[in-house]
Amino acid sequence: MMAYPFDDARILLALQIDHSRVAGYFAAHWGNKDFETPQPYSSVVLAAGEHDIGWWEWEMKPSTLNDQGLLMDYHDGSRIGSWSERK
């Protein structure tokens, strides 16, 4: 899940699985006179569209790493700072 402070009272959330779907749409429509179509086309589009599907279960019931509510960094599972530290 990608989270970003919108304002003092709200957070914007985008699921990793939604992000991968968008990547798949981009891959499916990539290619023009300046950029070649991905090859092999169907494999690249499928890989782009499914690359974060493993996050499904966690995103349906997100958790934090500790009782302080710090968020999990999807790269390595480490803690990232609180919202006040990120602004």
Gaussian input, Z-matrix of N, CA and C with variables (Angstrom, degrees):
# hf/3-21g

backbone

0 1
 N
 C     1     B1
 C     2     B2     1     A1
 N     3     B3     2     A2     1     D1
 C     4     B4     3     A3     2     D2
 C     5     B5     4     A4     3     D3
 N     6     B6     5     A5     4     D4
 C     7     B7     6     A6     5     D5
 C     8     B8     7     A7     6     D6
 N     9     B9     8     A8     7     D7
 C    10    B10     9     A9     8     D8
 C    11    B11    10    A10     9     D9
 N    12    B12    11    A11    10    D10
 C    13    B13    12    A12    11    D11
 C    14    B14    13    A13    12    D12
 N    15    B15    14    A14    13    D13
 C    16    B16    15    A15    14    D14
 C    17    B17    16    A16    15    D15
 N    18    B18    17    A17    16    D16
 C    19    B19    18    A18    17    D17
 C    20    B20    19    A19    18    D18
 N    21    B21    20    A20    19    D19
 C    22    B22    21    A21    20    D20
 C    23    B23    22    A22    21    D21
 N    24    B24    23    A23    22    D22
 C    25    B25    24    A24    23    D23
 C    26    B26    25    A25    24    D24
 N    27    B27    26    A26    25    D25
 C    28    B28    27    A27    26    D26
 C    29    B29    28    A28    27    D27
 N    30    B30    29    A29    28    D28
 C    31    B31    30    A30    29    D29
 C    32    B32    31    A31    30    D30
 N    33    B33    32    A32    31    D31
 C    34    B34    33    A33    32    D32
 C    35    B35    34    A34    33    D33
 N    36    B36    35    A35    34    D34
 C    37    B37    36    A36    35    D35
 C    38    B38    37    A37    36    D36
 N    39    B39    38    A38    37    D37
 C    40    B40    39    A39    38    D38
 C    41    B41    40    A40    39    D39
 N    42    B42    41    A41    40    D40
 C    43    B43    42    A42    41    D41
 C    44    B44    43    A43    42    D42
 N    45    B45    44    A44    43    D43
 C    46    B46    45    A45    44    D44
 C    47    B47    46    A46    45    D45
 N    48    B48    47    A47    46    D46
 C    49    B49    48    A48    47    D47
 C    50    B50    49    A49    48    D48
 N    51    B51    50    A50    49    D49
 C    52    B52    51    A51    50    D50
 C    53    B53    52    A52    51    D51
 N    54    B54    53    A53    52    D52
 C    55    B55    54    A54    53    D53
 C    56    B56    55    A55    54    D54
 N    57    B57    56    A56    55    D55
 C    58    B58    57    A57    56    D56
 C    59    B59    58    A58    57    D57
 N    60    B60    59    A59    58    D58
 C    61    B61    60    A60    59    D59
 C    62    B62    61    A61    60    D60
 N    63    B63    62    A62    61    D61
 C    64    B64    63    A63    62    D62
 C    65    B65    64    A64    63    D63
 N    66    B66    65    A65    64    D64
 C    67    B67    66    A66    65    D65
 C    68    B68    67    A67    66    D66
 N    69    B69    68    A68    67    D67
 C    70    B70    69    A69    68    D68
 C    71    B71    70    A70    69    D69
 N    72    B72    71    A71    70    D70
 C    73    B73    72    A72    71    D71
 C    74    B74    73    A73    72    D72
 N    75    B75    74    A74    73    D73
 C    76    B76    75    A75    74    D74
 C    77    B77    76    A76    75    D75
 N    78    B78    77    A77    76    D76
 C    79    B79    78    A78    77    D77
 C    80    B80    79    A79    78    D78
 N    81    B81    80    A80    79    D79
 C    82    B82    81    A81    80    D80
 C    83    B83    82    A82    81    D81
 N    84    B84    83    A83    82    D82
 C    85    B85    84    A84    83    D83
 C    86    B86    85    A85    84    D84
 N    87    B87    86    A86    85    D85
 C    88    B88    87    A87    86    D86
 C    89    B89    88    A88    87    D87
 N    90    B90    89    A89    88    D88
 C    91    B91    90    A90    89    D89
 C    92    B92    91    A91    90    D90
 N    93    B93    92    A92    91    D91
 C    94    B94    93    A93    92    D92
 C    95    B95    94    A94    93    D93
 N    96    B96    95    A95    94    D94
 C    97    B97    96    A96    95    D95
 C    98    B98    97    A97    96    D96
 N    99    B99    98    A98    97    D97
 C   100   B100    99    A99    98    D98
 C   101   B101   100   A100    99    D99
 N   102   B102   101   A101   100   D100
 C   103   B103   102   A102   101   D101
 C   104   B104   103   A103   102   D102
 N   105   B105   104   A104   103   D103
 C   106   B106   105   A105   104   D104
 C   107   B107   106   A106   105   D105
 N   108   B108   107   A107   106   D106
 C   109   B109   108   A108   107   D107
 C   110   B110   109   A109   108   D108
 N   111   B111   110   A110   109   D109
 C   112   B112   111   A111   110   D110
 C   113   B113   112   A112   111   D111
 N   114   B114   113   A113   112   D112
 C   115   B115   114   A114   113   D113
 C   116   B116   115   A115   114   D114
 N   117   B117   116   A116   115   D115
 C   118   B118   117   A117   116   D116
 C   119   B119   118   A118   117   D117
 N   120   B120   119   A119   118   D118
 C   121   B121   120   A120   119   D119
 C   122   B122   121   A121   120   D120
 N   123   B123   122   A122   121   D121
 C   124   B124   123   A123   122   D122
 C   125   B125   124   A124   123   D123
 N   126   B126   125   A125   124   D124
 C   127   B127   126   A126   125   D125
 C   128   B128   127   A127   126   D126
 N   129   B129   128   A128   127   D127
 C   130   B130   129   A129   128   D128
 C   131   B131   130   A130   129   D129
 N   132   B132   131   A131   130   D130
 C   133   B133   132   A132   131   D131
 C   134   B134   133   A133   132   D132
 N   135   B135   134   A134   133   D133
 C   136   B136   135   A135   134   D134
 C   137   B137   136   A136   135   D135
 N   138   B138   137   A137   136   D136
 C   139   B139   138   A138   137   D137
 C   140   B140   139   A139   138   D138
 N   141   B141   140   A140   139   D139
 C   142   B142   141   A141   140   D140
 C   143   B143   142   A142   141   D141
 N   144   B144   143   A143   142   D142
 C   145   B145   144   A144   143   D143
 C   146   B146   145   A145   144   D144
 N   147   B147   146   A146   145   D145
 C   148   B148   147   A147   146   D146
 C   149   B149   148   A148   147   D147
 N   150   B150   149   A149   148   D148
 C   151   B151   150   A150   149   D149
 C   152   B152   151   A151   150   D150
 N   153   B153   152   A152   151   D151
 C   154   B154   153   A153   152   D152
 C   155   B155   154   A154   153   D153
 N   156   B156   155   A155   154   D154
 C   157   B157   156   A156   155   D155
 C   158   B158   157   A157   156   D156
 N   159   B159   158   A158   157   D157
 C   160   B160   159   A159   158   D158
 C   161   B161   160   A160   159   D159
 N   162   B162   161   A161   160   D160
 C   163   B163   162   A162   161   D161
 C   164   B164   163   A163   162   D162
 N   165   B165   164   A164   163   D163
 C   166   B166   165   A165   164   D164
 C   167   B167   166   A166   165   D165
 N   168   B168   167   A167   166   D166
 C   169   B169   168   A168   167   D167
 C   170   B170   169   A169   168   D168
 N   171   B171   170   A170   169   D169
 C   172   B172   171   A171   170   D170
 C   173   B173   172   A172   171   D171
 N   174   B174   173   A173   172   D172
 C   175   B175   174   A174   173   D173
 C   176   B176   175   A175   174   D174
 N   177   B177   176   A176   175   D175
 C   178   B178   177   A177   176   D176
 C   179   B179   178   A178   177   D177
 N   180   B180   179   A179   178   D178
 C   181   B181   180   A180   179   D179
 C   182   B182   181   A181   180   D180
 N   183   B183   182   A182   181   D181
 C   184   B184   183   A183   182   D182
 C   185   B185   184   A184   183   D183
 N   186   B186   185   A185   184   D184
 C   187   B187   186   A186   185   D185
 C   188   B188   187   A187   186   D186
 N   189   B189   188   A188   187   D187
 C   190   B190   189   A189   188   D188
 C   191   B191   190   A190   189   D189
 N   192   B192   191   A191   190   D190
 C   193   B193   192   A192   191   D191
 C   194   B194   193   A193   192   D192
 N   195   B195   194   A194   193   D193
 C   196   B196   195   A195   194   D194
 C   197   B197   196   A196   195   D195
 N   198   B198   197   A197   196   D196
 C   199   B199   198   A198   197   D197
 C   200   B200   199   A199   198   D198
 N   201   B201   200   A200   199   D199
 C   202   B202   201   A201   200   D200
 C   203   B203   202   A202   201   D201
 N   204   B204   203   A203   202   D202
 C   205   B205   204   A204   203   D203
 C   206   B206   205   A205   204   D204
 N   207   B207   206   A206   205   D205
 C   208   B208   207   A207   206   D206
 C   209   B209   208   A208   207   D207
 N   210   B210   209   A209   208   D208
 C   211   B211   210   A210   209   D209
 C   212   B212   211   A211   210   D210
 N   213   B213   212   A212   211   D211
 C   214   B214   213   A213   212   D212
 C   215   B215   214   A214   213   D213
 N   216   B216   215   A215   214   D214
 C   217   B217   216   A216   215   D215
 C   218   B218   217   A217   216   D216
 N   219   B219   218   A218   217   D217
 C   220   B220   219   A219   218   D218
 C   221   B221   220   A220   219   D219
 N   222   B222   221   A221   220   D220
 C   223   B223   222   A222   221   D221
 C   224   B224   223   A223   222   D222
 N   225   B225   224   A224   223   D223
 C   226   B226   225   A225   224   D224
 C   227   B227   226   A226   225   D225
 N   228   B228   227   A227   226   D226
 C   229   B229   228   A228   227   D227
 C   230   B230   229   A229   228   D228
 N   231   B231   230   A230   229   D229
 C   232   B232   231   A231   230   D230
 C   233   B233   232   A232   231   D231
 N   234   B234   233   A233   232   D232
 C   235   B235   234   A234   233   D233
 C   236   B236   235   A235   234   D234
 N   237   B237   236   A236   235   D235
 C   238   B238   237   A237   236   D236
 C   239   B239   238   A238   237   D237
 N   240   B240   239   A239   238   D238
 C   241   B241   240   A240   239   D239
 C   242   B242   241   A241   240   D240
 N   243   B243   242   A242   241   D241
 C   244   B244   243   A243   242   D242
 C   245   B245   244   A244   243   D243
 N   246   B246   245   A245   244   D244
 C   247   B247   246   A246   245   D245
 C   248   B248   247   A247   246   D246
 N   249   B249   248   A248   247   D247
 C   250   B250   249   A249   248   D248
 C   251   B251   250   A250   249   D249
 N   252   B252   251   A251   250   D250
 C   253   B253   252   A252   251   D251
 C   254   B254   253   A253   252   D252
 N   255   B255   254   A254   253   D253
 C   256   B256   255   A255   254   D254
 C   257   B257   256   A256   255   D255
 N   258   B258   257   A257   256   D256
 C   259   B259   258   A258   257   D257
 C   260   B260   259   A259   258   D258

   B1=1.4422
   B2=1.5196
   B3=1.2941
   B4=1.4568
   B5=1.5246
   B6=1.3097
   B7=1.4628
   B8=1.5133
   B9=1.3286
   B10=1.4534
   B11=1.5238
   B12=1.3388
   B13=1.4656
   B14=1.5299
   B15=1.3201
   B16=1.4601
   B17=1.5220
   B18=1.3205
   B19=1.4607
   B20=1.5255
   B21=1.3179
   B22=1.4653
   B23=1.5186
   B24=1.3340
   B25=1.4532
   B26=1.5280
   B27=1.3351
   B28=1.4707
   B29=1.5226
   B30=1.3345
   B31=1.4538
   B32=1.5299
   B33=1.3131
   B34=1.4637
   B35=1.5235
   B36=1.3183
   B37=1.4526
   B38=1.5204
   B39=1.2977
   B40=1.4646
   B41=1.5227
   B42=1.3055
   B43=1.4574
   B44=1.5280
   B45=1.3248
   B46=1.4615
   B47=1.5259
   B48=1.3261
   B49=1.4660
   B50=1.5226
   B51=1.3262
   B52=1.4653
   B53=1.5243
   B54=1.3220
   B55=1.4631
   B56=1.5334
   B57=1.3198
   B58=1.4659
   B59=1.5237
   B60=1.3209
   B61=1.4750
   B62=1.5355
   B63=1.3211
   B64=1.4642
   B65=1.5302
   B66=1.3427
   B67=1.4622
   B68=1.5244
   B69=1.3222
   B70=1.4612
   B71=1.5178
   B72=1.3207
   B73=1.4805
   B74=1.5264
   B75=1.3303
   B76=1.4687
   B77=1.5326
   B78=1.3219
   B79=1.4660
   B80=1.5313
   B81=1.3321
   B82=1.4662
   B83=1.5234
   B84=1.3199
   B85=1.4673
   B86=1.5250
   B87=1.3327
   B88=1.4549
   B89=1.5209
   B90=1.2784
   B91=1.4586
   B92=1.5214
   B93=1.3172
   B94=1.4570
   B95=1.5224
   B96=1.3005
   B97=1.4647
   B98=1.5274
   B99=1.3448
   B100=1.4623
   B101=1.5333
   B102=1.3338
   B103=1.4573
   B104=1.5161
   B105=1.3281
   B106=1.4615
   B107=1.5235
   B108=1.3058
   B109=1.4575
   B110=1.5241
   B111=1.3368
   B112=1.4669
   B113=1.5345
   B114=1.3121
   B115=1.4671
   B116=1.5243
   B117=1.2896
   B118=1.4560
   B119=1.5293
   B120=1.2915
   B121=1.4611
   B122=1.5303
   B123=1.3234
   B124=1.4659
   B125=1.5208
   B126=1.3164
   B127=1.4650
   B128=1.5236
   B129=1.3213
   B130=1.4658
   B131=1.5257
   B132=1.3284
   B133=1.4691
   B134=1.5206
   B135=1.3343
   B136=1.4599
   B137=1.5264
   B138=1.3219
   B139=1.4663
   B140=1.5313
   B141=1.3160
   B142=1.4706
   B143=1.5262
   B144=1.3159
   B145=1.4600
   B146=1.5183
   B147=1.3166
   B148=1.4643
   B149=1.5261
   B150=1.3241
   B151=1.4613
   B152=1.5252
   B153=1.3118
   B154=1.4682
   B155=1.5251
   B156=1.3177
   B157=1.4658
   B158=1.5323
   B159=1.3184
   B160=1.4598
   B161=1.5196
   B162=1.3177
   B163=1.4667
   B164=1.5233
   B165=1.3199
   B166=1.4665
   B167=1.5241
   B168=1.3288
   B169=1.4597
   B170=1.5283
   B171=1.3334
   B172=1.4610
   B173=1.5169
   B174=1.3319
   B175=1.4645
   B176=1.5274
   B177=1.3106
   B178=1.4621
   B179=1.5174
   B180=1.3360
   B181=1.4654
   B182=1.5242
   B183=1.3570
   B184=1.4675
   B185=1.5219
   B186=1.3045
   B187=1.4536
   B188=1.5310
   B189=1.3040
   B190=1.4625
   B191=1.5207
   B192=1.3051
   B193=1.4623
   B194=1.5182
   B195=1.3064
   B196=1.4616
   B197=1.5236
   B198=1.3115
   B199=1.4607
   B200=1.5225
   B201=1.3506
   B202=1.4603
   B203=1.5239
   B204=1.3095
   B205=1.4534
   B206=1.5121
   B207=1.3350
   B208=1.4494
   B209=1.5236
   B210=1.3105
   B211=1.4539
   B212=1.5206
   B213=1.3282
   B214=1.4501
   B215=1.5255
   B216=1.3168
   B217=1.4548
   B218=1.5203
   B219=1.3180
   B220=1.4587
   B221=1.5205
   B222=1.3181
   B223=1.4621
   B224=1.5262
   B225=1.3153
   B226=1.4656
   B227=1.5246
   B228=1.3200
   B229=1.4463
   B230=1.5167
   B231=1.3216
   B232=1.4578
   B233=1.5221
   B234=1.2888
   B235=1.4658
   B236=1.5141
   B237=1.3087
   B238=1.4663
   B239=1.5167
   B240=1.3020
   B241=1.4555
   B242=1.5069
   B243=1.3040
   B244=1.4556
   B245=1.5240
   B246=1.3227
   B247=1.4784
   B248=1.5113
   B249=1.3382
   B250=1.4650
   B251=1.5329
   B252=1.3285
   B253=1.4646
   B254=1.5320
   B255=1.3350
   B256=1.4629
   B257=1.5055
   B258=1.3113
   B259=1.4524
   B260=1.5026
   A1=108.26
   A2=115.12
   A3=119.34
   A4=107.05
   A5=116.20
   A6=121.53
   A7=108.83
   A8=114.92
   A9=119.93
   A10=108.83
   A11=117.71
   A12=119.10
   A13=110.13
   A14=117.05
   A15=122.47
   A16=110.63
   A17=115.17
   A18=121.85
   A19=106.48
   A20=117.79
   A21=120.25
   A22=113.83
   A23=117.66
   A24=119.74
   A25=114.36
   A26=117.73
   A27=119.09
   A28=111.98
   A29=113.63
   A30=122.26
   A31=107.52
   A32=116.69
   A33=121.07
   A34=108.36
   A35=116.83
   A36=122.23
   A37=110.10
   A38=116.58
   A39=122.29
   A40=107.01
   A41=115.99
   A42=119.82
   A43=110.60
   A44=116.28
   A45=120.16
   A46=110.33
   A47=116.93
   A48=119.43
   A49=111.32
   A50=117.92
   A51=120.09
   A52=110.35
   A53=115.94
   A54=121.07
   A55=110.12
   A56=117.45
   A57=118.89
   A58=111.10
   A59=117.63
   A60=119.90
   A61=110.22
   A62=116.82
   A63=120.44
   A64=110.06
   A65=116.81
   A66=120.01
   A67=110.62
   A68=116.96
   A69=120.80
   A70=112.20
   A71=117.15
   A72=120.64
   A73=110.50
   A74=116.18
   A75=119.54
   A76=110.31
   A77=116.16
   A78=120.19
   A79=111.27
   A80=116.11
   A81=120.41
   A82=112.28
   A83=116.50
   A84=120.53
   A85=112.98
   A86=116.37
   A87=120.96
   A88=109.57
   A89=115.69
   A90=121.05
   A91=111.21
   A92=114.93
   A93=122.70
   A94=107.25
   A95=117.90
   A96=119.63
   A97=112.59
   A98=117.29
   A99=121.09
   A100=113.58
   A101=117.72
   A102=122.49
   A103=109.65
   A104=115.44
   A105=119.86
   A106=111.10
   A107=116.05
   A108=122.48
   A109=107.97
   A110=118.07
   A111=119.85
   A112=111.42
   A113=115.74
   A114=121.33
   A115=108.88
   A116=119.50
   A117=126.95
   A118=109.71
   A119=116.62
   A120=123.97
   A121=113.17
   A122=117.90
   A123=118.81
   A124=112.80
   A125=118.14
   A126=120.29
   A127=111.35
   A128=117.32
   A129=121.34
   A130=110.26
   A131=117.10
   A132=120.64
   A133=110.37
   A134=117.14
   A135=120.51
   A136=110.95
   A137=117.46
   A138=120.90
   A139=111.34
   A140=117.07
   A141=120.24
   A142=110.46
   A143=116.77
   A144=120.58
   A145=114.84
   A146=117.66
   A147=121.22
   A148=113.44
   A149=118.66
   A150=119.59
   A151=114.85
   A152=119.90
   A153=121.43
   A154=112.63
   A155=118.14
   A156=121.16
   A157=112.35
   A158=117.35
   A159=121.12
   A160=114.44
   A161=116.99
   A162=121.14
   A163=113.03
   A164=118.56
   A165=122.47
   A166=112.25
   A167=117.01
   A168=120.26
   A169=111.55
   A170=118.14
   A171=120.41
   A172=111.49
   A173=117.06
   A174=119.50
   A175=113.07
   A176=117.66
   A177=120.26
   A178=111.37
   A179=117.06
   A180=122.11
   A181=107.98
   A182=117.05
   A183=120.08
   A184=112.65
   A185=114.14
   A186=120.38
   A187=108.65
   A188=114.77
   A189=121.22
   A190=107.64
   A191=116.49
   A192=120.06
   A193=114.07
   A194=116.29
   A195=117.38
   A196=110.24
   A197=116.32
   A198=120.91
   A199=113.02
   A200=117.89
   A201=120.63
   A202=111.21
   A203=117.60
   A204=121.01
   A205=114.88
   A206=117.63
   A207=119.17
   A208=109.81
   A209=115.81
   A210=121.31
   A211=111.97
   A212=115.33
   A213=121.15
   A214=108.88
   A215=117.01
   A216=122.20
   A217=107.25
   A218=117.21
   A219=119.85
   A220=113.54
   A221=118.71
   A222=120.33
   A223=112.08
   A224=116.14
   A225=117.44
   A226=114.08
   A227=118.17
   A228=120.76
   A229=114.58
   A230=117.42
   A231=119.32
   A232=110.29
   A233=114.93
   A234=119.49
   A235=110.23
   A236=115.40
   A237=119.95
   A238=106.78
   A239=116.78
   A240=122.62
   A241=114.96
   A242=115.41
   A243=121.70
   A244=109.24
   A245=115.75
   A246=119.82
   A247=111.47
   A248=117.35
   A249=118.92
   A250=111.04
   A251=117.57
   A252=120.62
   A253=112.02
   A254=117.60
   A255=121.19
   A256=113.30
   A257=119.03
   A258=120.86
   A259=111.87
   D1=130.23
   D2=175.25
   D3=-97.52
   D4=129.97
   D5=-177.85
   D6=-126.69
   D7=139.78
   D8=-179.87
   D9=-143.14
   D10=130.42
   D11=177.90
   D12=-63.19
   D13=121.44
   D14=179.03
   D15=-84.63
   D16=-48.41
   D17=174.77
   D18=-155.02
   D19=-166.41
   D20=-175.88
   D21=-66.80
   D22=-17.99
   D23=-175.88
   D24=-117.27
   D25=-9.84
   D26=-174.20
   D27=-132.55
   D28=152.70
   D29=177.26
   D30=-125.10
   D31=135.11
   D32=172.93
   D33=-87.13
   D34=131.52
   D35=178.86
   D36=-121.02
   D37=135.43
   D38=172.85
   D39=-131.91
   D40=126.07
   D41=-179.74
   D42=-69.01
   D43=143.73
   D44=175.18
   D45=-58.72
   D46=-36.97
   D47=-179.22
   D48=-67.50
   D49=-31.65
   D50=175.03
   D51=-70.81
   D52=-38.65
   D53=176.30
   D54=-58.98
   D55=-43.36
   D56=-178.96
   D57=-68.20
   D58=-33.79
   D59=176.19
   D60=-62.28
   D61=-43.80
   D62=178.25
   D63=-61.79
   D64=-42.15
   D65=176.90
   D66=-58.99
   D67=-38.91
   D68=177.19
   D69=-64.51
   D70=-40.18
   D71=176.98
   D72=-63.29
   D73=-42.68
   D74=177.17
   D75=-60.15
   D76=-47.14
   D77=-178.83
   D78=-61.38
   D79=-38.72
   D80=-178.70
   D81=-66.49
   D82=-26.15
   D83=-176.68
   D84=-108.64
   D85=6.46
   D86=-179.59
   D87=-72.97
   D88=144.42
   D89=175.83
   D90=118.81
   D91=128.01
   D92=176.63
   D93=-162.30
   D94=-160.42
   D95=-178.64
   D96=-67.21
   D97=-21.04
   D98=-178.71
   D99=-99.95
   D100=-25.43
   D101=-176.48
   D102=-130.02
   D103=131.10
   D104=179.64
   D105=-70.70
   D106=153.69
   D107=172.28
   D108=-67.30
   D109=140.49
   D110=179.29
   D111=-56.89
   D112=142.76
   D113=177.88
   D114=-133.06
   D115=134.67
   D116=-6.64
   D117=-72.05
   D118=127.67
   D119=-168.63
   D120=-51.47
   D121=-59.42
   D122=-173.57
   D123=-65.22
   D124=-33.81
   D125=178.26
   D126=-67.89
   D127=-42.20
   D128=-179.96
   D129=-66.13
   D130=-44.68
   D131=179.83
   D132=-62.94
   D133=-44.18
   D134=178.40
   D135=-62.72
   D136=-46.09
   D137=-179.85
   D138=-61.53
   D139=-43.45
   D140=179.40
   D141=-63.81
   D142=-42.24
   D143=-176.96
   D144=-73.81
   D145=-19.76
   D146=-176.19
   D147=-114.50
   D148=3.49
   D149=-169.61
   D150=-64.05
   D151=-19.59
   D152=178.66
   D153=-114.93
   D154=16.36
   D155=-176.18
   D156=-60.88
   D157=-23.47
   D158=179.04
   D159=-65.97
   D160=-13.59
   D161=179.09
   D162=-83.83
   D163=-6.11
   D164=-173.79
   D165=-51.30
   D166=-55.40
   D167=-174.70
   D168=-61.47
   D169=-45.81
   D170=179.67
   D171=-63.20
   D172=-40.21
   D173=-177.08
   D174=-69.36
   D175=-23.83
   D176=176.57
   D177=-75.85
   D178=-21.42
   D179=176.43
   D180=-146.59
   D181=73.61
   D182=-175.92
   D183=-64.72
   D184=150.56
   D185=178.59
   D186=-134.45
   D187=167.83
   D188=175.21
   D189=-112.40
   D190=175.38
   D191=-177.56
   D192=-86.22
   D193=-17.17
   D194=-177.50
   D195=-156.98
   D196=178.90
   D197=-177.84
   D198=-74.24
   D199=-4.49
   D200=176.36
   D201=-84.42
   D202=-7.29
   D203=177.26
   D204=78.17
   D205=18.12
   D206=178.23
   D207=-71.25
   D208=144.78
   D209=-175.32
   D210=-79.56
   D211=155.54
   D212=177.95
   D213=-89.92
   D214=134.69
   D215=174.90
   D216=-84.87
   D217=123.67
   D218=-175.12
   D219=-68.31
   D220=-14.40
   D221=179.33
   D222=-72.05
   D223=-47.26
   D224=-173.75
   D225=-139.22
   D226=7.47
   D227=178.57
   D228=78.19
   D229=5.73
   D230=179.56
   D231=-78.68
   D232=166.57
   D233=178.03
   D234=-80.16
   D235=142.70
   D236=169.14
   D237=-113.50
   D238=157.91
   D239=-172.15
   D240=-59.40
   D241=168.34
   D242=177.29
   D243=-69.79
   D244=169.23
   D245=-179.09
   D246=-59.86
   D247=-37.69
   D248=-178.69
   D249=-66.06
   D250=-30.30
   D251=178.65
   D252=-76.16
   D253=-21.20
   D254=-174.67
   D255=-88.14
   D256=-17.25
   D257=-175.88
   D258=-74.87

